[in-house]
Amino acid sequence: MQAYSLLDLSPITTGGDAGRALRNSRDLARHAEAWGYRRFWMAEHHNMPGVASAATAVALGYVAAGTEKIRVAAGGVMLPNHAPLVIAEQFGTLAALYPERVELGLGRAPGTDGATMMALRRDPSTAADHFPEDVQELLHYFEPEQPGQKVRAVPGAGLRVPVWLLGSSLYSAQLAAALGLPFAFASHFAPAMLDRALHLYREQFEPSAYLDAPYAAAAVNVFVADSRAQARRLMTSVEQQFIALRRGTPGPLQPPVEDPESIAPAAERRQVAQALAETAVGSREGVAAFIDRFLERTGVDELIVTGAMYDHEARLESFRIAGELLAERVRPPA
């Protein structure tokens, strides 16, 4: 592993609001910077009462303004929701303000429901079909301006903002390989195809102007506390969030509960357990063992940790311990 980073969905908690959530995100980023995390990722979600990072470029700008050196990265922008030029201008603006600190991860999924996509002025039946062309158009806007070029990103042209492809299936892994881009897999909520996606990405990778060799990252949930019981309790907030989403009733992040079995019937809990299979939950020793197994199995170049927690101080402590464990496992590239 060459680096470790942190994904934050800026959770809006019951009794809180988006302003508090975003201020907590910036506070978390400040701590993550001190703990050695290379990147602070934020993700685009719409019409989600428990997520404050819908305007991802704005949220990242707020975090960047409150930190000094940590890279701020979209993990990701859901490109089918947007015109590539608009995203090039947004992230070109961020890169102009915070040179060498801004990165752009792109996803193919909408990050919302069909009705909300229509409200975003995108057609849910066709938008994803143009993803490869949209990615290449966006990459073009970050290149130096060419003579006679009629449409340019200002700011953006010539800044070559690093672009990642994100995915939870095989599609983006293969596209990232074909374009020679770094790839990150969303195994923190969709673990089923992780190993196959990493294999295809590495097997099919074509060197490019962006990368000489494949660079793969994968995300895991981390809940670490003094005891497994305490860590398991922290995890119940995100479990409740997943169940509410699957029921079509998303809401703010709920407080943890003492009994995980009280959250939902067994069938629903099994579905959530499958979605959250790549989760490290326990004491320092247990989480360290999980990380070692995951790194040995996947060989990822970068581990992304995440975990929505109701209590901000508990979240800070969990990611502090995770950062210490990950720092011990960083190895320079060969």
C-alpha positions in Angstrom: 0.0 0.0 0.0 1.4 3.4 -1.1 -1.2 5.7 0.6 -4.4 5.8 2.6 -7.3 8.2 2.3 -10.7 9.0 3.8 -14.1 9.2 2.3 -16.7 11.4 4.1 -20.3 11.7 3.1 -20.8 14.6 5.4 -23.6 12.9 7.4 -26.6 15.0 8.6 -27.6 13.5 11.9 -31.0 13.5 13.6 -31.2 16.8 15.4 -28.5 18.3 13.2 -28.4 20.1 9.9 -26.3 20.5 6.8 -24.3 23.3 8.2 -23.2 21.3 11.2 -22.4 18.3 8.9 -20.2 20.3 6.6 -18.4 22.0 9.5 -17.8 18.5 11.0 -16.4 17.4 7.6 -13.9 20.3 7.6 -12.9 19.5 11.2 -12.4 15.8 10.2 -10.3 16.8 7.2 -8.1 19.0 9.4 -7.5 16.0 11.7 -7.0 13.6 8.7 -4.3 15.9 7.4 -2.4 15.7 10.7 -2.9 11.9 10.7 -1.2 11.4 7.3 -4.3 10.7 5.1 -3.4 11.6 1.5 -6.8 12.5 0.2 -10.1 13.6 1.6 -12.9 12.3 -0.6 -16.5 13.7 -0.7 -19.3 12.2 -2.8 -22.2 13.5 -4.8 -25.7 12.3 -3.6 -29.0 14.1 -4.3 -32.3 14.1 -2.6 -30.7 12.3 0.4 -31.7 13.9 3.8 -28.7 12.3 5.5 -26.0 13.5 3.1 -24.8 17.2 2.9 -22.3 16.9 0.0 -24.7 17.2 -2.9 -22.9 20.3 -4.3 -19.6 18.4 -4.2 -17.3 21.0 -5.7 -18.6 23.6 -3.2 -18.2 21.2 -0.2 -14.6 20.4 -1.3 -13.8 24.1 -1.7 -14.9 24.7 1.9 -12.8 21.8 3.1 -9.8 22.9 1.1 -10.0 26.4 2.5 -9.8 25.0 6.0 -6.8 22.7 5.4 -3.3 23.2 4.1 -1.9 20.2 2.2 -4.3 17.3 2.2 -5.7 16.6 -1.3 -9.4 17.1 -1.7 -11.1 14.7 -4.1 -14.5 14.0 -5.5 -15.3 10.4 -4.7 -17.1 11.1 -6.8 -19.0 13.4 -9.2 -21.7 11.4 -11.0 -20.9 12.6 -14.5 -24.3 11.5 -16.1 -25.9 14.2 -14.0 -23.8 17.0 -15.6 -22.4 18.5 -18.7 -18.6 17.8 -18.8 -17.8 21.4 -19.4 -19.5 22.5 -16.2 -17.5 19.9 -14.1 -14.3 21.0 -15.9 -15.0 24.6 -14.9 -15.9 23.7 -11.3 -12.8 21.6 -10.7 -10.6 23.9 -12.8 -11.7 26.7 -10.4 -10.8 24.6 -7.4 -7.4 23.6 -9.0 -6.7 27.3 -9.7 -7.4 28.2 -6.1 -5.6 25.1 -4.5 -2.9 24.0 -6.9 -1.7 20.4 -6.7 -4.4 19.6 -4.2 -7.5 18.8 -6.3 -8.6 15.5 -7.8 -11.7 14.4 -9.6 -13.3 11.0 -9.3 -16.0 10.2 -11.8 -18.9 7.8 -11.4 -21.4 6.4 -13.9 -24.3 5.9 -11.5 -26.7 8.7 -11.0 -26.3 8.8 -7.2 -30.0 9.4 -6.9 -33.5 8.4 -8.2 -34.9 8.9 -11.7 -37.2 11.7 -10.7 -34.3 13.6 -9.2 -32.2 13.0 -12.3 -35.0 14.6 -14.4 -34.9 17.6 -12.0 -31.2 17.8 -12.7 -32.2 18.1 -16.4 -30.7 14.7 -17.3 -32.5 11.8 -19.0 -32.1 8.7 -16.7 -32.7 6.4 -19.7 -29.8 7.6 -21.8 -27.4 9.7 -19.7 -25.1 6.8 -18.6 -24.8 5.5 -22.2 -22.6 8.5 -23.0 -20.3 8.0 -20.0 -17.1 7.0 -22.0 -17.5 10.0 -24.4 -18.3 12.3 -21.5 -15.1 11.2 -19.6 -12.9 11.8 -22.7 -14.6 15.2 -23.3 -13.9 16.2 -19.7 -10.2 15.0 -20.0 -9.9 17.2 -23.1 -11.0 20.3 -21.3 -8.1 19.9 -18.8 -5.5 19.7 -21.6 -3.7 22.8 -22.9 -5.9 24.9 -25.2 -5.3 24.1 -28.9 -5.2 26.6 -31.8 -8.7 27.3 -33.0 -10.4 25.5 -30.1 -13.9 27.1 -29.8 -15.0 25.7 -26.4 -12.6 25.8 -23.5 -12.9 25.5 -19.7 -11.9 28.7 -18.0 -10.5 28.0 -15.4 -9.5 24.4 -16.3 -7.6 24.4 -19.6 -4.0 23.3 -19.1 -4.5 22.4 -15.4 -4.6 18.6 -16.0 -6.6 17.9 -12.9 -6.0 14.3 -12.0 -9.1 12.2 -13.0 -10.1 8.8 -11.5 -12.8 6.5 -12.5 -14.9 5.0 -9.7 -17.1 1.9 -9.8 -18.9 -0.9 -8.1 -19.0 -3.2 -11.1 -16.7 -4.3 -13.9 -17.6 -1.5 -16.3 -15.6 1.4 -15.0 -12.7 -0.9 -14.2 -12.4 -1.8 -17.9 -12.9 1.8 -19.0 -10.2 3.0 -16.5 -7.8 0.4 -17.9 -8.5 1.4 -21.5 -8.0 5.1 -20.8 -5.0 4.5 -18.5 -6.6 6.2 -15.5 -6.5 5.4 -11.7 -9.4 3.3 -10.5 -11.2 3.1 -7.2 -13.7 0.5 -6.3 -16.7 1.1 -4.0 -16.3 -2.1 -1.9 -17.6 -0.3 1.2 -21.2 -0.8 0.0 -21.0 -3.1 -3.1 -18.3 -5.6 -2.4 -19.4 -8.5 -4.7 -17.2 -7.7 -7.8 -14.2 -6.2 -6.0 -11.7 -9.0 -6.8 -12.8 -9.5 -10.4 -12.8 -5.7 -11.1 -9.2 -5.3 -9.7 -8.1 -8.3 -11.8 -9.6 -6.9 -15.0 -8.3 -3.4 -14.4 -4.7 -4.6 -13.9 -4.9 -7.2 -16.7 -6.3 -4.7 -19.3 -4.4 -1.6 -18.2 -2.9 0.5 -21.1 -0.2 3.0 -20.1 -1.2 6.6 -20.9 -0.2 10.2 -20.5 -1.8 10.0 -17.0 -0.2 6.7 -15.7 2.6 4.4 -16.6 1.2 1.5 -14.6 -2.2 0.7 -12.9 -3.1 2.4 -9.7 -6.0 0.9 -7.8 -7.8 1.9 -4.6 -10.6 0.3 -2.7 -12.8 1.5 0.1 -13.7 -0.2 3.4 -15.8 0.8 6.3 -13.9 1.2 9.6 -15.5 1.3 13.1 -12.8 1.1 15.8 -13.1 1.7 19.5 -11.7 0.5 22.8 -13.8 -2.7 22.5 -15.6 -4.7 19.8 -18.9 -4.0 21.6 -18.4 -0.2 21.4 -17.3 -0.4 17.8 -20.2 -2.6 16.9 -22.6 -0.1 18.5 -21.1 2.7 16.4 -21.8 0.7 13.2 -25.6 0.4 13.9 -26.1 4.0 12.7 -25.0 3.2 9.2 -26.9 -0.1 9.3 -30.1 1.9 10.1 -29.3 4.2 7.2 -28.9 1.4 4.7 -32.2 -0.2 5.8 -34.1 3.1 5.5 -32.7 3.6 2.0 -33.7 0.1 0.9 -37.2 0.7 2.2 -37.4 4.0 0.2 -37.5 6.1 3.4 -34.0 7.8 3.6 -33.5 10.2 6.4 -30.9 11.7 8.7 -28.3 9.5 10.3 -29.8 7.9 13.5 -28.2 7.5 16.9 -26.6 4.0 17.5 -28.5 1.4 19.3 -27.3 -1.2 21.9 -28.9 -4.3 20.2 -28.0 -4.6 16.5 -30.8 -7.2 16.1 -33.4 -4.7 17.0 -32.8 -2.6 13.9 -34.8 -4.8 11.5 -36.0 -8.3 10.7 -33.4 -10.9 10.1 -33.8 -10.9 6.3 -33.2 -7.2 6.0 -30.2 -7.4 8.3 -28.7 -10.2 6.1 -29.0 -7.9 3.1 -27.2 -5.1 4.9 -24.5 -7.5 6.1 -23.9 -8.5 2.5 -23.6 -4.8 1.4 -21.3 -4.0 4.3 -19.2 -7.2 4.1 -16.0 -5.2 3.7 -16.2 -3.6 7.1 -13.5 -3.6 9.9 -15.3 -3.4 13.2 -13.7 -4.0 16.6 -10.8 -3.0 18.8 -7.4 -1.8 17.4 -6.1 -5.4 17.2 -9.2 -6.7 15.3 -9.2 -3.8 12.8 -5.5 -4.2 12.2 -6.0 -7.9 11.4 -8.8 -7.1 9.0 -6.7 -4.4 7.2 -3.8 -6.9 6.8 -6.1 -9.5 5.3 -7.7 -7.0 2.9 -4.4 -5.6 1.7 -2.9 -9.1 1.2 -5.9 -10.2 -0.7 -6.4 -7.2 -2.9 -2.9 -5.7 -3.2 -4.4 -2.2 -3.6 -2.1 0.7 -4.0 -4.4 2.9 -1.8 -6.9 2.0 0.9 -9.9 4.4 1.3 -11.6 4.2 4.7 -15.0 5.5 5.5 -17.8 5.1 8.1 -20.8 7.2 9.0 -21.0 7.7 12.7 -23.6 9.7 14.7 -21.1 11.1 17.3 -18.5 13.3 15.8 -15.9 12.7 18.5 -16.3 9.0 18.2 -15.8 9.3 14.4 -12.6 11.3 15.0 -11.3 8.7 17.4 -12.1 5.9 15.0 -10.3 7.5 12.1 -7.4 8.5 14.3 -6.7 4.9 15.3 -7.3 3.8 11.7 -4.8 6.4 10.5 -2.2 5.1 13.0 -2.7 1.5 11.8 -2.5 2.5 8.1 0.6 4.6 8.5 2.4 1.5 9.8 1.5 -0.3 6.6 2.5 2.3 4.0 5.3 1.2 1.7 6.9 3.3 -1.0 6.3 2.2 -4.6 8.8 -0.2 -6.0 
